[in-house]
């Protein structure tokens, strides 16, 4: 059991100062914090609530009521371990130096949760959010759709301002994405319509080819936009070939649609001409192959023509 605990600590990080629980905060955005917590052993209580504390006056509490498939698969559990702490619409008026996320057991035992991304400090990120003009921004990366484009959205709650997000990849300059496309489905979650974006991978520079990308609310990449699936930009040559095939397909479909608009009697005559043309082509191949004219003369040649044309 001790060795297993050490491996888990290296991989994900134990809850700070308490080896009885595993988990922490794994996503911080300008509008929410997400994370998970589970007991390290069946002998300990499941956590029901977590809270964001700023000093002694500011407290936002959330239930642990989300099923986390990734956590369930990793630890072979079948209960809800995830939580989302939604930040208030208005920024705190005063910010204390004491910022932490804690979980409480039924007997009021307090457990502080760490930020699982070791590159950043939870306290520093929360300070940045509370003092930033991106506070309250929400969004989601929907990923690739059937047309091959990448879709998503980002917006500020109760704000008509257009939001920009940033496409990120290590070693490449972040690319600004303007979220101003109309998406009528967003009104169902109380987001203004013109908050969407779409990215055509074929329009990206070749430097993005085969790169795994993420998106963030800030240029520095500290605050990630939620996304479920990994996004890898296809190679430019493959995209160009697909565009060519789609173009050919659309051209064929347009030709069929144009033919269907022609009156039936004209279509019938066109089909008869096409049939005659095919028969004449067949005849040309036959006489070339068998040299009918030299071998059998004009009479037999004329009989051959009648047989091929079906007028015998």
Beta strands, then each sheet from edge to edge (+ up, - down):
strand 1: 21-28
strand 2: 32-39
strand 3: 49-54
strand 4: 58-63
strand 5: 82-86
strand 6: 99-104
strand 7: 110-113
strand 8: 137-144
strand 9: 149-156
strand 10: 163-169
strand 11: 172-179
strand 12: 181-182
strand 13: 194-200
strand 14: 212-216
strand 15: 231-232
sheet 1: 1+ 2- 5+
sheet 2: 4+ 3- 6+ 7-
sheet 3: 8+ 9- 13+ 12-
sheet 4: 11+ 10- 14+ 15-
end
